[in-house]
Amino acid sequence: MQPRHKHKEFYTLYRLMPQLKANFEADWLLYLRDQMINVHGWSANDLSILDDMNVGFRYFDSLRRRIAVVPRVVKAADDFMCPLEYQEGWNTLQEKVRKGFDINPHLSKGHTSLVNSDGLLAEWGVHHFHLGITADQKNPTFIGRTSSLLYALVTDNAFCAINVLSHKNFTDQSVLESIHRNWPELISKYRAKSVTGGTWDPEQRKDLRKKNLNVFTLMSDGTVYLPISGGVTAAGINAEAVRLADYWLIRMRDLQNLLECKLNEIMPALIQGGYSDEPEIEATIQFQFSEAEVRVYFPAYGVVAILDVADFPLNCS
């Protein structure tokens, strides 16, 4: 009779074990949509027609399109020259950069679209800025448009002014040559070794960009570069953005699996918070986390659990 009692007890405990009701992937996608609209200023209408499969790709791709509003040091290339007619506009832009004001109104109007194709940015990581000094008459949220543009490589803490050029210089290799000559350390990770690069005239490069083709570019001193910023996919999305989106999607699934593995360890805190044999326990992930620590919120019980990712495997095996 004793074995039967043990089996019955085990069966009862098994039936009372709650199921985790969570979808970290959906939480993550909702978070990205919210960030894109309320933090980065993208159109809610554009986001509403974007399917879940592409949200992660477009989120990380969009980060290079909008420039974070922080103070930066202004640096100028060795051959930088600003025509007199644009000097006031350049002075105004420099002041905004140094003080950490929003310089996005100086960008192309095309950057209001998540799917805008900008070959200069996609291949070489270079932004182009209009040098107007008053608001644009057609759209006052932008600075007045100018025929010549300020080409610049923008990092987290520096604004590297390449030159004032025309719209026709988007595919001119001299832009990349200038970055290589003045700030090689900023693009060193894109140097290709033991491979052959090529040179293309502006029309050839324009055609290559239109087809979303990635090429190795040969500098005048023999250095070869991959596309700066990692290149693009066949769909025209930044390849690094795709990698990051895939990484975090897998990460969300792994973290949910980890929580399911550790639910028993969290049960005492949930019981103290009011759990009383409910068949399901709802949980959502909180997005202020690091690689080593994740916070999970159980709304029905007001409990926040901290998962130490570094100490546990991301599977139950």
Contacts in CASP RR format, 6 or more apart in sequence:
PFRMAT RR
TARGET T0000
AUTHOR 0000-0000-0000
METHOD contacts of the structure
MODEL  1
MQPRHKHKEFYTLYRLMPQLKANFEADWLLYLRDQMINVHGWSANDLSIL
DDMNVGFRYFDSLRRRIAVVPRVVKAADDFMCPLEYQEGWNTLQEKVRKG
FDINPHLSKGHTSLVNSDGLLAEWGVHHFHLGITADQKNPTFIGRTSSLL
YALVTDNAFCAINVLSHKNFTDQSVLESIHRNWPELISKYRAKSVTGGTW
DPEQRKDLRKKNLNVFTLMSDGTVYLPISGGVTAAGINAEAVRLADYWLI
RMRDLQNLLECKLNEIMPALIQGGYSDEPEIEATIQFQFSEAEVRVYFPA
YGVVAILDVADFPLNCS
16 277 0 8 1.000
18 263 0 8 1.000
18 275 0 8 1.000
18 277 0 8 1.000
18 278 0 8 1.000
18 279 0 8 1.000
18 280 0 8 1.000
18 281 0 8 1.000
19 279 0 8 1.000
19 280 0 8 1.000
19 281 0 8 1.000
20 256 0 8 1.000
20 259 0 8 1.000
20 260 0 8 1.000
20 263 0 8 1.000
20 280 0 8 1.000
20 281 0 8 1.000
20 283 0 8 1.000
21 280 0 8 1.000
21 281 0 8 1.000
21 282 0 8 1.000
21 283 0 8 1.000
22 256 0 8 1.000
22 259 0 8 1.000
22 282 0 8 1.000
22 283 0 8 1.000
22 284 0 8 1.000
22 285 0 8 1.000
23 256 0 8 1.000
24 252 0 8 1.000
24 253 0 8 1.000
24 255 0 8 1.000
24 256 0 8 1.000
24 284 0 8 1.000
24 285 0 8 1.000
25 249 0 8 1.000
25 252 0 8 1.000
25 253 0 8 1.000
25 256 0 8 1.000
27 252 0 8 1.000
27 284 0 8 1.000
27 285 0 8 1.000
27 287 0 8 1.000
28 248 0 8 1.000
28 249 0 8 1.000
28 252 0 8 1.000
28 285 0 8 1.000
28 287 0 8 1.000
29 52 0 8 1.000
29 55 0 8 1.000
29 56 0 8 1.000
31 287 0 8 1.000
32 55 0 8 1.000
32 56 0 8 1.000
32 59 0 8 1.000
33 47 0 8 1.000
33 55 0 8 1.000
35 59 0 8 1.000
36 42 0 8 1.000
36 47 0 8 1.000
36 58 0 8 1.000
36 59 0 8 1.000
36 62 0 8 1.000
37 43 0 8 1.000
37 44 0 8 1.000
37 47 0 8 1.000
40 62 0 8 1.000
40 63 0 8 1.000
40 66 0 8 1.000
41 66 0 8 1.000
42 62 0 8 1.000
42 114 0 8 1.000
43 112 0 8 1.000
46 113 0 8 1.000
46 114 0 8 1.000
47 55 0 8 1.000
50 58 0 8 1.000
50 114 0 8 1.000
56 241 0 8 1.000
56 245 0 8 1.000
56 248 0 8 1.000
56 249 0 8 1.000
57 237 0 8 1.000
57 241 0 8 1.000
57 242 0 8 1.000
57 245 0 8 1.000
58 114 0 8 1.000
58 115 0 8 1.000
58 237 0 8 1.000
58 241 0 8 1.000
59 241 0 8 1.000
59 245 0 8 1.000
60 238 0 8 1.000
60 240 0 8 1.000
60 241 0 8 1.000
60 242 0 8 1.000
60 244 0 8 1.000
60 245 0 8 1.000
61 114 0 8 1.000
61 237 0 8 1.000
61 238 0 8 1.000
61 241 0 8 1.000
62 114 0 8 1.000
63 241 0 8 1.000
64 121 0 8 1.000
64 125 0 8 1.000
64 229 0 8 1.000
64 238 0 8 1.000
64 241 0 8 1.000
65 111 0 8 1.000
65 114 0 8 1.000
65 116 0 8 1.000
65 118 0 8 1.000
65 121 0 8 1.000
66 104 0 8 1.000
66 111 0 8 1.000
67 103 0 8 1.000
67 104 0 8 1.000
67 107 0 8 1.000
67 127 0 8 1.000
67 154 0 8 1.000
68 156 0 8 1.000
69 100 0 8 1.000
69 101 0 8 1.000
69 102 0 8 1.000
69 103 0 8 1.000
69 104 0 8 1.000
70 100 0 8 1.000
70 156 0 8 1.000
70 157 0 8 1.000
71 97 0 8 1.000
71 98 0 8 1.000
71 99 0 8 1.000
71 100 0 8 1.000
72 97 0 8 1.000
72 98 0 8 1.000
72 100 0 8 1.000
72 154 0 8 1.000
72 155 0 8 1.000
72 156 0 8 1.000
72 157 0 8 1.000
72 158 0 8 1.000
72 159 0 8 1.000
73 98 0 8 1.000
73 157 0 8 1.000
73 158 0 8 1.000
73 159 0 8 1.000
74 94 0 8 1.000
74 97 0 8 1.000
74 98 0 8 1.000
74 158 0 8 1.000
74 159 0 8 1.000
74 161 0 8 1.000
75 158 0 8 1.000
75 159 0 8 1.000
75 160 0 8 1.000
75 161 0 8 1.000
75 182 0 8 1.000
75 183 0 8 1.000
76 160 0 8 1.000
76 161 0 8 1.000
77 160 0 8 1.000
77 161 0 8 1.000
77 162 0 8 1.000
77 163 0 8 1.000
77 178 0 8 1.000
77 181 0 8 1.000
77 182 0 8 1.000
78 181 0 8 1.000
78 182 0 8 1.000
79 163 0 8 1.000
79 178 0 8 1.000
80 161 0 8 1.000
80 162 0 8 1.000
80 163 0 8 1.000
80 164 0 8 1.000
81 163 0 8 1.000
81 164 0 8 1.000
82 90 0 8 1.000
82 150 0 8 1.000
82 164 0 8 1.000
83 148 0 8 1.000
83 164 0 8 1.000
86 131 0 8 1.000
86 132 0 8 1.000
86 146 0 8 1.000
86 148 0 8 1.000
86 150 0 8 1.000
86 164 0 8 1.000
88 133 0 8 1.000
89 131 0 8 1.000
89 132 0 8 1.000
89 133 0 8 1.000
90 131 0 8 1.000
90 150 0 8 1.000
90 164 0 8 1.000
92 131 0 8 1.000
92 132 0 8 1.000
92 133 0 8 1.000
93 103 0 8 1.000
93 106 0 8 1.000
93 129 0 8 1.000
93 131 0 8 1.000
93 150 0 8 1.000
94 159 0 8 1.000
95 101 0 8 1.000
96 102 0 8 1.000
96 103 0 8 1.000
97 103 0 8 1.000
97 159 0 8 1.000
103 129 0 8 1.000
104 111 0 8 1.000
105 141 0 8 1.000
105 142 0 8 1.000
105 143 0 8 1.000
106 129 0 8 1.000
106 130 0 8 1.000
106 131 0 8 1.000
106 132 0 8 1.000
106 142 0 8 1.000
106 143 0 8 1.000
106 150 0 8 1.000
107 127 0 8 1.000
107 128 0 8 1.000
107 129 0 8 1.000
107 130 0 8 1.000
107 142 0 8 1.000
108 116 0 8 1.000
108 118 0 8 1.000
108 128 0 8 1.000
108 130 0 8 1.000
109 139 0 8 1.000
109 142 0 8 1.000
110 116 0 8 1.000
110 118 0 8 1.000
111 118 0 8 1.000
117 236 0 8 1.000
119 170 0 8 1.000
119 209 0 8 1.000
120 126 0 8 1.000
120 127 0 8 1.000
120 128 0 8 1.000
120 151 0 8 1.000
120 170 0 8 1.000
120 171 0 8 1.000
120 175 0 8 1.000
121 127 0 8 1.000
121 229 0 8 1.000
122 209 0 8 1.000
122 227 0 8 1.000
122 229 0 8 1.000
122 231 0 8 1.000
122 232 0 8 1.000
122 236 0 8 1.000
122 238 0 8 1.000
123 209 0 8 1.000
123 214 0 8 1.000
123 227 0 8 1.000
123 228 0 8 1.000
123 229 0 8 1.000
123 231 0 8 1.000
123 232 0 8 1.000
124 153 0 8 1.000
124 175 0 8 1.000
124 176 0 8 1.000
124 179 0 8 1.000
124 227 0 8 1.000
124 228 0 8 1.000
124 229 0 8 1.000
125 153 0 8 1.000
125 228 0 8 1.000
125 229 0 8 1.000
126 151 0 8 1.000
126 152 0 8 1.000
126 153 0 8 1.000
126 162 0 8 1.000
126 175 0 8 1.000
126 179 0 8 1.000
126 228 0 8 1.000
127 151 0 8 1.000
127 152 0 8 1.000
127 153 0 8 1.000
127 154 0 8 1.000
128 149 0 8 1.000
128 150 0 8 1.000
128 151 0 8 1.000
128 152 0 8 1.000
128 170 0 8 1.000
129 149 0 8 1.000
129 150 0 8 1.000
129 151 0 8 1.000
129 152 0 8 1.000
130 142 0 8 1.000
130 143 0 8 1.000
130 144 0 8 1.000
130 145 0 8 1.000
130 146 0 8 1.000
130 149 0 8 1.000
130 150 0 8 1.000
131 143 0 8 1.000
131 146 0 8 1.000
131 148 0 8 1.000
131 149 0 8 1.000
131 150 0 8 1.000
131 164 0 8 1.000
132 143 0 8 1.000
132 144 0 8 1.000
132 145 0 8 1.000
132 146 0 8 1.000
133 143 0 8 1.000
133 144 0 8 1.000
134 143 0 8 1.000
134 144 0 8 1.000
135 141 0 8 1.000
135 142 0 8 1.000
135 143 0 8 1.000
135 144 0 8 1.000
136 142 0 8 1.000
136 143 0 8 1.000
136 144 0 8 1.000
136 145 0 8 1.000
137 144 0 8 1.000
147 166 0 8 1.000
147 167 0 8 1.000
148 164 0 8 1.000
148 165 0 8 1.000
148 166 0 8 1.000
149 164 0 8 1.000
149 165 0 8 1.000
149 166 0 8 1.000
149 167 0 8 1.000
150 161 0 8 1.000
150 163 0 8 1.000
150 164 0 8 1.000
151 161 0 8 1.000
151 162 0 8 1.000
151 163 0 8 1.000
151 164 0 8 1.000
151 165 0 8 1.000
151 169 0 8 1.000
151 175 0 8 1.000
152 159 0 8 1.000
152 160 0 8 1.000
152 161 0 8 1.000
152 162 0 8 1.000
153 160 0 8 1.000
153 162 0 8 1.000
153 179 0 8 1.000
153 183 0 8 1.000
153 186 0 8 1.000
154 160 0 8 1.000
155 186 0 8 1.000
160 179 0 8 1.000
160 182 0 8 1.000
160 183 0 8 1.000
160 186 0 8 1.000
162 175 0 8 1.000
162 178 0 8 1.000
162 179 0 8 1.000
162 182 0 8 1.000
163 175 0 8 1.000
163 178 0 8 1.000
165 172 0 8 1.000
165 175 0 8 1.000
168 202 0 8 1.000
169 175 0 8 1.000
170 206 0 8 1.000
171 202 0 8 1.000
171 203 0 8 1.000
171 205 0 8 1.000
171 206 0 8 1.000
171 209 0 8 1.000
172 202 0 8 1.000
173 199 0 8 1.000
173 200 0 8 1.000
173 205 0 8 1.000
173 217 0 8 1.000
176 217 0 8 1.000
176 219 0 8 1.000
176 225 0 8 1.000
176 228 0 8 1.000
177 219 0 8 1.000
177 220 0 8 1.000
179 186 0 8 1.000
179 187 0 8 1.000
179 228 0 8 1.000
180 187 0 8 1.000
180 219 0 8 1.000
180 221 0 8 1.000
180 223 0 8 1.000
180 225 0 8 1.000
187 225 0 8 1.000
187 228 0 8 1.000
190 225 0 8 1.000
190 226 0 8 1.000
190 227 0 8 1.000
190 228 0 8 1.000
190 230 0 8 1.000
191 223 0 8 1.000
191 224 0 8 1.000
191 225 0 8 1.000
191 226 0 8 1.000
192 216 0 8 1.000
192 224 0 8 1.000
192 225 0 8 1.000
192 226 0 8 1.000
193 224 0 8 1.000
195 216 0 8 1.000
195 224 0 8 1.000
196 216 0 8 1.000
196 218 0 8 1.000
196 224 0 8 1.000
197 215 0 8 1.000
197 216 0 8 1.000
197 217 0 8 1.000
197 218 0 8 1.000
197 224 0 8 1.000
198 215 0 8 1.000
198 216 0 8 1.000
198 217 0 8 1.000
198 218 0 8 1.000
198 224 0 8 1.000
199 217 0 8 1.000
199 218 0 8 1.000
200 208 0 8 1.000
200 215 0 8 1.000
200 217 0 8 1.000
208 215 0 8 1.000
212 232 0 8 1.000
212 233 0 8 1.000
212 234 0 8 1.000
212 235 0 8 1.000
212 236 0 8 1.000
214 226 0 8 1.000
214 227 0 8 1.000
214 230 0 8 1.000
214 231 0 8 1.000
214 232 0 8 1.000
214 239 0 8 1.000
215 227 0 8 1.000
216 224 0 8 1.000
216 225 0 8 1.000
216 226 0 8 1.000
217 224 0 8 1.000
217 225 0 8 1.000
218 224 0 8 1.000
219 225 0 8 1.000
229 238 0 8 1.000
229 240 0 8 1.000
230 238 0 8 1.000
230 239 0 8 1.000
230 240 0 8 1.000
231 238 0 8 1.000
231 239 0 8 1.000
231 240 0 8 1.000
232 238 0 8 1.000
232 239 0 8 1.000
233 239 0 8 1.000
233 242 0 8 1.000
252 285 0 8 1.000
254 314 0 8 1.000
254 315 0 8 1.000
255 285 0 8 1.000
255 294 0 8 1.000
255 307 0 8 1.000
255 309 0 8 1.000
255 314 0 8 1.000
256 285 0 8 1.000
257 314 0 8 1.000
257 315 0 8 1.000
257 316 0 8 1.000
258 294 0 8 1.000
258 307 0 8 1.000
258 309 0 8 1.000
258 312 0 8 1.000
258 313 0 8 1.000
258 314 0 8 1.000
258 315 0 8 1.000
259 283 0 8 1.000
259 296 0 8 1.000
259 305 0 8 1.000
259 307 0 8 1.000
260 316 0 8 1.000
261 312 0 8 1.000
261 315 0 8 1.000
261 316 0 8 1.000
262 307 0 8 1.000
262 312 0 8 1.000
263 281 0 8 1.000
266 298 0 8 1.000
266 303 0 8 1.000
266 305 0 8 1.000
267 275 0 8 1.000
269 301 0 8 1.000
269 303 0 8 1.000
269 305 0 8 1.000
270 281 0 8 1.000
270 298 0 8 1.000
270 301 0 8 1.000
270 303 0 8 1.000
273 301 0 8 1.000
273 302 0 8 1.000
273 303 0 8 1.000
274 301 0 8 1.000
275 281 0 8 1.000
275 300 0 8 1.000
275 301 0 8 1.000
278 300 0 8 1.000
281 298 0 8 1.000
281 300 0 8 1.000
282 298 0 8 1.000
282 299 0 8 1.000
282 300 0 8 1.000
283 296 0 8 1.000
283 297 0 8 1.000
283 298 0 8 1.000
284 296 0 8 1.000
284 297 0 8 1.000
284 299 0 8 1.000
285 294 0 8 1.000
285 295 0 8 1.000
285 296 0 8 1.000
285 297 0 8 1.000
286 294 0 8 1.000
286 295 0 8 1.000
286 296 0 8 1.000
286 297 0 8 1.000
286 304 0 8 1.000
288 295 0 8 1.000
289 295 0 8 1.000
291 309 0 8 1.000
291 310 0 8 1.000
292 308 0 8 1.000
292 309 0 8 1.000
292 310 0 8 1.000
293 306 0 8 1.000
293 307 0 8 1.000
293 308 0 8 1.000
293 309 0 8 1.000
293 310 0 8 1.000
294 306 0 8 1.000
294 307 0 8 1.000
294 309 0 8 1.000
295 304 0 8 1.000
295 305 0 8 1.000
295 306 0 8 1.000
295 307 0 8 1.000
296 304 0 8 1.000
296 305 0 8 1.000
296 306 0 8 1.000
296 307 0 8 1.000
297 303 0 8 1.000
297 304 0 8 1.000
298 304 0 8 1.000
298 305 0 8 1.000
END
